[in-house]
Amino acid sequence: MANILGQQIELISKEKGIEPEIIHHALEDAMVAAAKKFFKTNEDLQGRYDPETGTIEVFAVKEIVEEVEEPEMQMSLEEAQGYDESFEVGDFIEIPKPTLELGRIAAQTAKQVINQKIREAEREKVYEEYADQVGELETGIVRRREGRDVIVEMGRQRIETLLPFMEQSRVEQYNPGDRISTVILKVHRISKGPQIILSRVDPALLIRLFEREIPEVYDGTVVIKKAVREGGERAKVAVASNDDTVDPVGACVGMKGSRINAVIRELRGEKIDIIQHSDDVVEYAINALSPARIDKVLIKELGERVLEVIVPEDQLSLAIGKKGQNVRLASKLLDWEIDIKSAEEKKQEILDQMDLQFAAQAAAIGLEEVDGISPKNRERLEGVGIETVQQLAESSIEELVEIQGVGEKTAQRLLSVAEAFLEAQEELEAVEESAEETELLEEEGLEAAEDGAVEAEEEAMEETVEGEEAAGEEKEQAEDSEGAADESSLEDVISPESA
């Protein structure tokens, strides 16, 4: 009997992959449940499996007390000493229960309890096995669809896992029998057993595929700093090298793209940008926005982690990407918000800001700052609420004439003075704008602009010199003409005929 039961326990243990002790406890719990159902008692029944004899004992545990109040849970000292004189008050005594009388119904109950305990042990084993594998690469076979979700069979135990619709690539179709690589996203413990959630769009899948296809990533020579994806469409991977002699981008691409192409095939054609990581956020941003060409990167808000990126007009759409995909992925990669503008937009923004600044300054300039407005006229204007040059320039002649002591000619002169002052301010502002423009275009051909300016200046100087030379020649010719005229007159004077 012992050998038969022990062999059965060992066989079940190997088949289900669970420890024999779990089956022992299941047998004990099953016999206790059967005994309670058969004896219909509220006693504290417990079971004990004896591996030597292969039997399961069931006994009622009672506390030894002076006076019994609960007969099912307690026993008097005198009655207990009838079993063994060494018992004392406070001890516990085990009263054996016959197991041969349990019968067929009790045996079925025991069988159900054993099966339930074994299933629970199996579920717990599966949970413990896969809970530690979150983020790991797993290969499974598509079995069926349940609504928009896909059921994938995985592992030697043929565990059914779930690939939810939100974790499926939008460009892929999954048919029964397809073998797919996924990453374990979550493991939930539920009443029916552990629920394993898979993903085909999580960045961890991309990282695991890089480890599988690229030896330098697997051994740690090349480190993946961060990966971001929009599943099935585009991904960006930032890499760095722990060895100065190894190019991280080249190692990931491989000879003629052999390594990266293996990853792309597994992801059904997803575009992957491999980017050189940098601790310098400006350089990192330039790399992250590739393949677009970047003119300038400005840190707009350090605390809020906002970057302003200036690109040439013809690179704007490439930098933003289809439906904003390129800049969105770059922003996730850097963990900075990126605001992309063309050089023309930035230039116009600067001009608008300067216009607003000029308007604000003009609005704040008092009449006392302007020459040409007498103290008496200023006092008259201020008396009707005109206190700044801007307010004066925006006034009409009709409004000014209505002021006591101001005639039409005076009104016209006051307006002319205000407009002339504002024009002078605008010219000054234009000079400042030109200086700002020059700084903005520093990286877009400033040297060429300077060379052009130098050439223009040289040409102007040459023209000036040529003009001066021509003027000198004309002067000499004029002097020569005057000299010739004087000589002719002199000849006429001393001519023999005239003599």
C-alpha positions as CSV (number, residue, x, y, z in Angstrom):
1,M,0.0,0.0,0.0
2,A,2.8,2.3,1.0
3,N,4.7,1.7,-2.2
4,I,1.6,2.1,-4.4
5,L,0.6,5.4,-2.8
6,G,4.2,6.7,-2.7
7,Q,4.6,5.8,-6.4
8,Q,1.4,7.5,-7.3
9,I,2.5,10.7,-5.5
10,E,5.9,10.6,-7.2
11,L,4.3,10.1,-10.6
12,I,1.9,13.0,-10.1
13,S,4.7,15.2,-8.8
14,K,6.8,14.6,-11.9
15,E,3.9,14.9,-14.3
16,K,2.6,18.2,-12.9
17,G,6.0,19.6,-11.9
18,I,5.1,20.2,-8.3
19,E,6.7,19.3,-5.0
20,P,5.6,16.0,-3.3
21,E,5.0,17.9,-0.1
22,I,2.2,19.8,-1.8
23,I,0.5,16.5,-2.7
24,H,1.0,15.3,0.9
25,H,-0.8,18.3,2.2
26,A,-3.5,17.9,-0.4
27,L,-4.1,14.3,0.7
28,E,-4.3,15.4,4.4
29,D,-6.8,18.2,3.6
30,A,-8.9,15.8,1.5
31,M,-9.2,13.2,4.2
32,V,-10.1,15.9,6.8
33,A,-12.8,17.2,4.4
34,A,-14.2,13.7,3.9
35,A,-14.2,12.9,7.6
36,K,-16.1,16.1,8.4
37,K,-18.7,15.3,5.8
38,F,-19.0,11.7,7.1
39,F,-19.0,12.3,10.8
40,K,-20.9,15.6,10.6
41,T,-19.0,17.1,13.5
42,N,-17.6,20.5,14.4
43,E,-14.5,19.0,16.0
44,D,-11.1,20.3,15.1
45,L,-10.1,17.6,12.7
46,Q,-6.6,17.3,11.3
47,G,-4.8,14.9,9.1
48,R,-1.3,13.4,8.9
49,Y,0.4,11.6,6.1
50,D,2.9,8.9,7.0
51,P,5.3,8.4,4.2
52,E,6.7,5.2,5.8
53,T,3.4,3.3,6.0
54,G,1.6,5.2,3.2
55,T,-1.4,5.8,5.4
56,I,-3.3,9.0,6.3
57,E,-4.5,9.4,9.9
58,V,-7.4,11.6,10.8
59,F,-7.7,12.8,14.4
60,A,-9.7,15.3,16.5
61,V,-7.6,17.8,18.5
62,K,-9.0,18.8,22.0
63,E,-7.7,21.0,24.7
64,I,-7.4,19.5,28.2
65,V,-9.3,21.7,30.8
66,E,-10.5,21.5,34.4
67,E,-14.1,22.0,33.5
68,V,-15.5,21.2,30.0
69,E,-17.6,23.9,28.4
70,E,-17.3,22.9,24.7
71,P,-17.3,19.1,24.5
72,E,-16.3,19.1,20.8
73,M,-13.3,21.2,21.4
74,Q,-12.3,20.3,25.0
75,M,-11.7,17.3,27.3
76,S,-11.5,17.0,31.1
77,L,-8.2,16.1,32.7
78,E,-9.6,12.9,34.2
79,E,-10.8,11.7,30.8
80,A,-7.4,12.6,29.2
81,Q,-5.4,10.8,31.8
82,G,-7.4,7.7,30.9
83,Y,-5.5,7.8,27.6
84,D,-2.2,8.8,29.2
85,E,-1.5,9.8,32.9
86,S,1.2,12.3,31.8
87,F,-1.4,14.8,30.5
88,E,-1.8,18.1,32.3
89,V,-4.3,21.0,32.0
90,G,-3.5,23.1,29.0
91,D,-2.2,20.2,26.9
92,F,-3.8,19.0,23.6
93,I,-4.8,15.5,23.0
94,E,-5.3,13.8,19.6
95,I,-8.3,11.5,19.3
96,P,-8.0,9.1,16.3
97,K,-10.9,8.9,13.9
98,P,-11.6,5.7,11.8
99,T,-10.9,6.2,8.1
100,L,-12.1,2.9,6.8
101,E,-15.7,4.0,7.5
102,L,-15.6,7.0,5.3
103,G,-17.2,5.2,2.3
104,R,-17.5,6.0,-1.4
105,I,-19.0,9.5,-1.1
106,A,-16.3,10.6,1.2
107,A,-13.7,9.1,-1.2
108,Q,-15.2,11.2,-4.1
109,T,-15.0,14.3,-1.9
110,A,-11.4,13.5,-1.1
111,K,-10.7,13.1,-4.8
112,Q,-12.2,16.5,-5.7
113,V,-10.2,18.2,-2.9
114,I,-7.0,16.6,-4.1
115,N,-7.6,17.7,-7.7
116,Q,-8.4,21.2,-6.6
117,K,-5.2,21.4,-4.5
118,I,-3.1,20.1,-7.4
119,R,-4.6,22.7,-9.8
120,E,-3.9,25.5,-7.3
121,A,-0.4,24.2,-6.9
122,E,0.0,24.2,-10.7
123,R,-1.3,27.7,-11.0
124,E,1.0,29.0,-8.3
125,K,4.0,27.3,-9.9
126,V,3.1,29.0,-13.3
127,Y,2.7,32.3,-11.6
128,E,6.0,32.1,-9.8
129,E,7.8,31.0,-13.0
130,Y,6.5,33.8,-15.2
131,A,6.2,36.6,-12.6
132,D,10.0,36.8,-12.7
133,Q,10.1,36.9,-16.5
134,V,8.3,40.2,-17.1
135,G,10.1,42.0,-19.9
136,E,11.7,38.8,-21.2
137,L,11.4,37.6,-24.8
138,E,9.1,34.6,-25.4
139,T,8.1,32.7,-28.6
140,G,4.6,31.3,-28.9
141,I,2.1,30.0,-31.4
142,V,-1.1,31.7,-32.2
143,R,-4.1,29.5,-31.4
144,R,-7.3,31.5,-31.8
145,R,-9.0,34.9,-31.5
146,E,-11.3,35.9,-28.8
147,G,-12.9,39.1,-30.0
148,R,-10.1,41.4,-30.9
149,D,-7.6,39.7,-28.6
150,V,-5.3,36.9,-29.6
151,I,-4.7,33.7,-27.6
152,V,-1.0,32.5,-27.8
153,E,0.2,29.1,-26.6
154,M,3.5,29.3,-24.9
155,G,6.1,27.0,-23.3
156,R,6.4,23.3,-22.9
157,Q,3.4,23.3,-20.6
158,R,1.3,24.9,-23.5
159,I,0.1,27.7,-21.3
160,E,-2.5,30.0,-23.0
161,T,-1.5,33.6,-22.8
162,L,-3.2,36.8,-23.9
163,L,-2.1,39.3,-26.6
164,P,-4.6,42.2,-26.1
165,F,-5.7,44.3,-29.0
166,M,-3.9,47.4,-27.6
167,E,-0.6,45.4,-27.5
168,Q,-0.9,44.3,-31.2
169,S,1.0,46.0,-34.0
170,R,-1.4,47.8,-36.3
171,V,0.4,46.5,-39.4
172,E,0.4,42.8,-38.5
173,Q,-2.2,40.1,-38.8
174,Y,-2.2,37.0,-36.6
175,N,-3.5,33.7,-38.0
176,P,-3.8,30.4,-36.1
177,G,-0.5,28.5,-36.4
178,D,1.7,31.6,-36.7
179,R,4.8,31.6,-34.6
180,I,5.5,35.1,-33.1
181,S,8.0,36.6,-30.7
182,T,6.5,38.6,-27.9
183,V,7.6,40.1,-24.6
184,I,5.9,39.4,-21.3
185,L,4.2,42.6,-20.2
186,K,2.3,41.6,-17.0
187,V,1.4,38.6,-15.0
188,H,-1.9,38.7,-13.1
189,R,-3.0,36.3,-10.3
190,I,-6.7,35.6,-10.8
191,S,-9.1,32.9,-9.6
192,K,-8.9,30.9,-12.8
193,G,-5.1,30.9,-12.7
194,P,-2.3,33.3,-13.7
195,Q,-3.1,35.5,-16.7
196,I,0.0,36.3,-18.7
197,I,-0.2,39.4,-20.8
198,L,2.0,39.7,-23.9
199,S,3.0,42.6,-26.1
200,R,4.2,43.2,-29.6
201,V,4.6,47.0,-29.3
202,D,6.4,47.5,-26.0
203,P,10.0,48.9,-26.4
204,A,11.2,46.0,-24.3
205,L,10.6,43.7,-27.3
206,L,12.9,45.8,-29.4
207,I,15.6,45.7,-26.8
208,R,15.4,41.9,-26.4
209,L,15.6,41.5,-30.2
210,F,18.7,43.6,-30.3
211,E,20.2,41.4,-27.6
212,R,19.4,38.3,-29.6
213,E,20.7,39.6,-33.0
214,I,23.6,41.8,-31.9
215,P,26.5,40.1,-29.9
216,E,27.9,43.5,-28.7
217,V,24.6,44.3,-27.1
218,Y,24.2,40.9,-25.6
219,D,27.7,41.0,-23.9
220,G,27.3,44.6,-22.8
221,T,29.9,46.2,-25.1
222,V,27.1,48.3,-26.6
223,V,24.5,49.6,-24.2
224,I,20.9,50.5,-25.2
225,K,20.3,53.7,-23.2
226,K,16.6,54.0,-24.2
227,A,14.2,52.8,-26.9
228,V,10.9,54.3,-28.0
229,R,8.4,52.9,-30.5
230,E,5.2,53.4,-32.3
231,G,4.6,49.7,-33.0
232,G,4.7,48.6,-36.6
233,E,5.6,52.1,-37.9
234,R,8.8,53.6,-36.4
235,A,11.2,53.3,-33.5
236,K,14.3,55.1,-32.2
237,V,17.0,53.5,-30.2
238,A,19.8,55.4,-28.4
239,V,23.0,53.4,-28.0
240,A,26.4,54.0,-26.4
241,S,29.6,52.0,-26.3
242,N,31.6,51.0,-23.3
243,D,34.6,50.4,-25.6
244,D,36.1,53.4,-27.4
245,T,37.2,51.2,-30.3
246,V,33.6,50.0,-31.0
247,D,31.2,52.2,-33.0
248,P,27.8,51.5,-31.3
249,V,25.7,52.5,-34.3
250,G,27.8,50.5,-36.8
251,A,27.8,47.5,-34.5
252,C,24.0,47.6,-34.4
253,V,23.6,48.1,-38.2
254,G,26.1,45.3,-39.1
255,M,27.7,44.5,-42.4
256,K,25.4,45.9,-45.1
257,G,22.7,46.2,-42.5
258,S,22.5,42.4,-41.8
259,R,22.0,42.8,-38.1
260,I,19.4,45.5,-38.1
261,N,17.6,43.9,-41.0
262,A,17.0,40.8,-38.9
263,V,15.3,42.9,-36.3
264,I,13.2,44.7,-38.9
265,R,12.1,41.4,-40.5
266,E,10.9,40.2,-37.0
267,L,8.9,43.4,-36.6
268,R,7.4,43.1,-40.1
269,G,9.2,46.1,-41.7
270,E,9.1,48.6,-38.8
271,K,11.5,51.5,-39.5
272,I,14.3,51.8,-36.8
273,D,16.5,54.8,-36.3
274,I,19.7,54.0,-34.4
275,I,21.0,57.1,-32.6
276,Q,24.3,57.9,-30.9
277,H,23.6,58.7,-27.2
278,S,25.1,61.8,-25.7
279,D,25.1,63.4,-22.3
280,D,24.9,66.8,-24.0
281,V,21.2,67.4,-24.5
282,V,21.8,69.7,-27.5
283,E,23.9,67.1,-29.3
284,Y,21.5,64.4,-28.2
285,A,18.6,66.3,-29.7
286,I,20.3,66.8,-33.0
287,N,21.0,63.0,-33.2
288,A,17.4,62.2,-32.1
289,L,15.8,64.3,-34.8
290,S,17.8,62.6,-37.6
291,P,17.5,62.3,-40.6
292,A,16.5,66.0,-40.5
293,R,19.3,68.6,-40.6
294,I,19.2,70.9,-37.6
295,D,20.5,74.5,-37.5
296,K,20.3,75.3,-33.9
297,V,19.0,73.9,-30.6
298,L,18.1,76.3,-27.8
299,I,17.2,75.4,-24.2
300,K,13.9,77.3,-23.8
301,E,12.8,76.2,-20.3
302,L,15.4,74.3,-18.3
303,G,13.1,73.6,-15.4
304,E,10.2,72.5,-17.6
305,R,12.7,70.6,-19.9
306,V,11.6,72.4,-23.1
307,L,13.9,72.6,-26.2
308,E,13.4,75.0,-29.2
309,V,14.8,73.5,-32.4
310,I,15.5,75.7,-35.5
311,V,15.6,74.0,-38.9
312,P,15.9,75.2,-42.5
313,E,12.6,75.6,-44.3
314,D,13.1,72.6,-46.5
315,Q,13.8,70.4,-43.4
316,L,10.8,71.3,-41.4
317,S,8.4,68.6,-42.6
318,L,11.2,66.0,-42.3
319,A,12.0,67.0,-38.7
320,I,8.4,66.9,-37.7
321,G,7.7,63.6,-39.5
322,K,4.5,62.0,-40.7
323,K,1.7,63.1,-38.4
324,G,4.4,64.5,-36.0
325,Q,5.9,61.0,-35.5
326,N,9.6,61.9,-35.7
327,V,9.5,64.8,-33.2
328,R,7.1,62.8,-30.9
329,L,9.5,59.9,-30.7
330,A,12.5,62.2,-30.3
331,S,10.7,63.9,-27.5
332,K,10.1,60.6,-25.7
333,L,13.7,59.5,-26.3
334,L,15.1,62.7,-24.7
335,D,12.3,63.1,-22.1
336,W,12.2,66.8,-23.2
337,E,9.4,68.7,-24.9
338,I,10.6,69.8,-28.4
339,D,9.3,72.8,-30.2
340,I,10.3,72.8,-33.8
341,K,10.4,76.0,-35.9
342,S,11.8,77.0,-39.3
343,A,14.4,79.7,-39.6
344,E,11.8,82.0,-41.2
345,E,9.3,81.4,-38.4
346,K,12.0,82.2,-35.8
347,K,13.0,85.3,-37.7
348,Q,9.4,86.5,-37.9
349,E,9.0,85.7,-34.2
350,I,12.0,87.9,-33.3
351,L,10.7,90.7,-35.5
352,D,7.3,90.5,-33.9
353,Q,8.8,90.6,-30.4
354,M,10.9,93.6,-31.3
355,D,7.8,95.3,-32.8
356,L,5.9,94.7,-29.6
357,Q,8.9,95.9,-27.6
358,F,9.1,99.0,-29.7
359,A,5.4,99.7,-29.4
360,A,5.6,99.3,-25.7
361,Q,8.6,101.6,-25.5
362,A,6.9,104.2,-27.7
363,A,3.8,104.0,-25.6
364,A,5.9,104.8,-22.6
365,I,7.9,107.7,-24.0
366,G,6.6,111.0,-22.5
367,L,6.2,114.3,-24.4
368,E,9.0,115.8,-22.5
369,E,11.4,113.5,-24.4
370,V,10.6,115.1,-27.7
371,D,12.2,118.2,-29.0
372,G,9.8,120.6,-30.8
373,I,7.0,120.5,-28.2
374,S,6.9,123.6,-26.1
375,P,6.2,123.3,-22.4
376,K,3.0,125.3,-22.9
377,N,1.7,122.9,-25.7
378,R,2.8,119.9,-23.6
379,E,0.8,121.2,-20.7
380,R,-2.2,121.7,-23.0
381,L,-1.9,118.1,-24.4
382,E,-1.5,116.6,-21.0
383,G,-4.5,118.4,-19.8
384,V,-6.7,116.4,-22.2
385,G,-5.0,113.1,-21.4
386,I,-2.3,113.0,-24.2
387,E,0.8,112.2,-22.2
388,T,2.9,110.0,-24.6
389,V,4.3,110.4,-28.1
390,Q,2.3,107.4,-29.2
391,Q,-0.9,108.9,-28.0
392,L,-0.1,112.2,-29.8
393,A,0.7,110.4,-33.1
394,E,-2.6,108.5,-33.0
395,S,-4.5,111.7,-32.5
396,S,-6.2,113.5,-35.5
397,I,-5.9,117.2,-36.4
398,E,-9.6,117.6,-35.6
399,E,-9.1,116.3,-32.1
400,L,-6.1,118.5,-31.5
401,V,-7.8,121.6,-32.8
402,E,-10.5,121.2,-30.2
403,I,-7.9,121.8,-27.5
404,Q,-8.0,125.3,-26.3
405,G,-5.0,127.3,-27.6
406,V,-4.1,124.8,-30.4
407,G,-4.7,126.0,-33.9
408,E,-4.7,123.9,-37.1
409,K,-1.1,124.8,-38.0
410,T,0.1,124.0,-34.4
411,A,-1.8,120.7,-34.6
412,Q,-0.1,119.8,-37.9
413,R,3.3,120.7,-36.5
414,L,2.7,118.6,-33.3
415,L,1.7,115.6,-35.4
416,S,4.7,116.0,-37.7
417,V,7.1,116.2,-34.7
418,A,5.5,113.0,-33.1
419,E,5.7,111.1,-36.4
420,A,9.2,112.2,-37.1
421,F,10.2,111.0,-33.6
422,L,8.6,107.6,-34.0
423,E,10.2,107.2,-37.5
424,A,13.6,107.9,-35.9
425,Q,12.8,105.2,-33.3
426,E,11.8,102.7,-36.0
427,E,15.1,103.3,-37.8
428,L,17.0,102.6,-34.6
429,E,14.9,99.5,-34.1
430,A,15.7,98.4,-37.7
431,V,19.4,98.6,-36.9
432,E,18.9,96.4,-33.9
433,E,16.8,94.0,-35.9
434,S,19.5,93.8,-38.5
435,A,22.0,92.9,-35.8
436,E,19.6,90.2,-34.4
437,E,19.2,88.8,-37.9
438,T,22.9,88.6,-38.4
439,E,23.2,86.6,-35.2
440,L,20.3,84.3,-36.2
441,L,21.9,83.6,-39.6
442,E,25.3,82.9,-38.1
443,E,25.2,79.2,-39.0
444,E,23.5,79.8,-42.4
445,G,26.2,81.6,-44.3
446,L,27.4,84.4,-42.1
447,E,30.9,84.2,-43.6
448,A,29.4,84.4,-47.1
449,A,27.4,87.5,-46.1
450,E,30.5,89.1,-44.6
451,D,32.5,88.3,-47.7
452,G,29.8,89.8,-49.8
453,A,29.8,92.9,-47.6
454,V,33.6,93.2,-47.9
455,E,33.4,92.7,-51.7
456,A,30.7,95.4,-51.9
457,E,32.8,97.7,-49.8
458,E,35.8,97.1,-52.0
459,E,33.8,97.7,-55.1
460,A,32.4,100.9,-53.6
461,M,35.9,102.0,-52.7
462,E,37.1,101.1,-56.2
463,E,34.3,103.0,-57.7
464,T,35.1,106.0,-55.4
465,V,38.8,105.8,-56.5
466,E,37.9,105.5,-60.1
467,G,35.5,108.5,-59.7
468,E,38.2,110.5,-58.0
469,E,40.7,109.6,-60.7
470,A,38.1,110.5,-63.4
471,A,37.4,113.8,-61.7
472,G,41.2,114.5,-61.5
473,E,41.5,113.8,-65.2
474,E,38.7,116.0,-66.0
475,K,40.2,118.7,-63.9
476,E,43.6,118.3,-65.6
477,Q,41.8,118.5,-69.0
478,A,40.0,121.6,-68.0
479,E,43.3,123.2,-66.8
480,D,45.0,122.1,-70.1
481,S,42.1,123.7,-72.0
482,E,42.4,126.9,-70.0
483,G,46.2,126.9,-70.6
484,A,45.7,126.4,-74.3
485,A,43.2,129.3,-74.4
486,D,45.6,131.6,-72.6
487,E,48.4,130.6,-75.0
488,S,46.1,131.3,-78.0
489,S,45.2,134.7,-76.7
490,L,48.9,135.5,-76.1
491,E,49.7,134.5,-79.6
492,D,47.0,136.7,-80.9
493,V,48.5,139.5,-78.9
494,I,52.1,139.1,-80.2
495,S,51.2,138.1,-83.7
496,P,53.1,140.0,-86.4
497,E,50.0,140.6,-88.3
498,S,48.5,142.4,-85.4
499,A,51.8,144.3,-85.1
